[in-house]
């Protein structure tokens, strides 16, 4: 490295300012674009489907339900059928897609920090395979087999049991080591998948479709009520992470240097782990195992705005929401009137896009060359 | 700020890593910690920045016991240049240096102008301001060490801990780093391998061997040929630097006859 003589103060100041401004600008622009895309996607989702509703009418219905005493809701310009289609079916699923995308992206970003590994994703903890066991038990043997729990609750319970098993087996002398977490997640994940496969193979043929639909993930059964649990989990997770963005940055550099920066590594890792597991479990129990989002969206956010969590997390959350809403829109339209499971679409749309992004120079800048 | 290791012992997995180490570093002094690999240098440093708890004894910052003080509060007094940094996820150099401000800030807040100022000043001081926007993973080992040093400087703490800071560094930057450290008006503790580098730059030297403190004092008092021979199991001659007049240690294989080549040497030449 060439040690240059110090530049005159004025030019250094100029460099500093333009440098800081440039990185802030990219981040704000990305957040603004995604922030605008989300309401647009909500309205477009509302207008797409077998019952014909124009984009403007869809927007009017959404606004009409949110604001009191809007004239067009009672003047007969909108039919009851249109109102139902938008408010009871299309909007909940668009919102669930958005919520699941945002939540999985956040959980993925958290998991990648906890185990400090770019291959980590929300399902690493066996959460999705645990949820799979819970859901498949209900589908194949009925609610009575799991003490009368409905499918969603059984899946959530399965997710939590799996997450707890992984965390407990990964703990050694009260330390959660990243490598042990990855390995016990993989091991227990395959154990749970084996149970799911066995149950699926031995059940009647008509159940297999429901099982696959759950495992691949779907937001088609969404209702406003089903949004509540994941919405609360997401809000809590945002609050937990919001106070820890700097600690998460410190964790990126390694346990030793994070400790030296005054971060209680073991405690932060534990808190973040529970947060990610609850968030993932609440989403999976409603929308099934939608793949790809939790792994890839955090990487896309890093490539766009860098690894600092204060800049990267808002982009990942909004990007995850927009991406899944778009995927849901496509899943309803590409093979209409049939529906392609959203989990298949996320991979088909997402993989080529990510591969393209990964090969660009900015990705090398973000450290993907190693 | 005064640092005191008060009869510190550390047992890890049933093994005594440190035994009753008692050292004090007065405010503004630069202590060099030397000893063979595995002698406990890093462990002693780690008891100061709360990574390893002593099994007995205390570590004091002025009158405060660091193990009875909050982590963040200790981190506000002690900045550390650790040996390795993980680069699985690359922060840019500037962001990596700004991590020094973690113990002083909370949550989502933007870096203050004062934080940015400290970070840039530190980067300029170590000669790495021109790579501020590069990801650290793409830097060479030596450049990365500069950035780690900049991070420790940007914390702006009264105490600085350097754990083998000259690893991966070419001789020019080894000297530059020691110059930067000696110019600072802070209490510094550095684990060092190069005895001559330690002797010429540190105010005091502490020698560890097998977890025990075997010598301490000024470089001339602590680094006698006898101590070095016993601790490192090498042959030592003390020469006088022809220009500065300072003592310089030169090393050879143990058991060598003074004044002539060894048989081992002859075999190599033959």
Contacts between the chains, C-beta under 8 A, distances in Angstrom:
chain1	res1	chain2	res2	distance
A	1	B	127	7.3
A	1	B	128	7.9
A	1	B	140	7.1
A	1	B	142	6.5
A	1	B	143	5.3
A	1	B	146	7.5
A	3	B	127	4.5
A	3	B	172	8.0
A	3	B	176	7.7
A	4	B	127	7.1
A	4	B	130	6.5
A	6	B	124	6.2
A	12	B	120	7.5
A	12	B	124	7.1
A	12	B	129	7.0
A	15	B	129	8.0
A	16	B	116	7.2
A	16	B	120	5.7
A	19	B	94	7.4
A	19	B	132	6.5
A	19	B	133	6.1
A	20	B	116	6.9
A	23	B	133	7.9
A	112	B	89	7.2
A	113	B	89	7.8
A	116	B	86	6.0
A	116	B	88	5.3
A	116	B	89	7.4
A	117	B	88	6.4
A	118	B	88	6.1
A	118	B	89	6.9
A	242	B	107	6.2
A	242	B	108	5.7
A	243	B	106	6.8
A	243	B	107	5.1
A	244	B	107	8.0
A	245	B	107	6.6
A	245	B	108	5.6
A	246	B	99	7.8
A	246	B	102	4.8
A	246	B	105	6.0
A	246	B	106	7.0
A	246	B	107	7.2
A	247	B	102	7.1
A	249	B	91	7.0
A	249	B	95	7.3
A	249	B	99	6.0
A	249	B	102	7.1
A	250	B	99	5.7
A	250	B	102	5.1
A	252	B	86	7.0
A	252	B	88	7.5
A	252	B	89	4.9
A	252	B	91	6.4
A	253	B	85	5.0
A	253	B	86	5.8
A	253	B	91	7.4
A	253	B	96	7.0
A	253	B	99	6.5
A	254	B	82	7.4
A	254	B	84	6.7
A	254	B	85	5.7
A	254	B	86	3.9
A	256	B	51	6.4
A	256	B	82	5.0
A	256	B	83	7.6
A	256	B	84	7.4
A	257	B	80	7.1
A	257	B	82	4.5
A	257	B	85	5.8
A	257	B	99	7.9
A	259	B	49	6.8
A	259	B	50	6.6
A	259	B	51	4.7
A	259	B	71	7.8
A	260	B	49	4.7
A	260	B	51	7.0
A	260	B	75	6.8
A	260	B	78	7.8
A	260	B	79	7.7
A	260	B	80	3.7
A	260	B	82	5.9
A	260	B	161	7.7
A	261	B	75	5.6
A	261	B	99	6.2
A	261	B	100	7.5
A	261	B	102	4.6
A	261	B	103	5.9
A	262	B	70	7.9
A	262	B	71	4.5
A	262	B	72	4.0
A	262	B	73	7.6
A	262	B	74	6.5
A	262	B	75	2.9
A	262	B	76	7.2
A	262	B	102	6.8
A	262	B	103	4.0
A	263	B	71	7.2
A	263	B	102	7.0
A	264	B	71	5.8
A	302	B	89	6.9
A	306	B	91	7.2
A	306	B	92	6.0
A	306	B	95	6.7
A	307	B	89	4.6
A	307	B	90	5.9
A	307	B	91	5.1
A	307	B	95	7.3
A	308	B	91	6.4
A	308	B	95	4.9
A	310	B	108	5.5
A	310	B	110	7.6
A	365	B	135	5.9
A	365	B	138	7.8
A	366	B	90	6.2
A	366	B	135	6.7
A	367	B	87	6.8
A	367	B	88	7.8
A	367	B	89	6.6
A	367	B	90	3.4
A	367	B	135	5.2
A	367	B	137	4.6
A	367	B	138	7.4
A	369	B	138	7.7
A	370	B	87	7.7
A	370	B	137	6.3
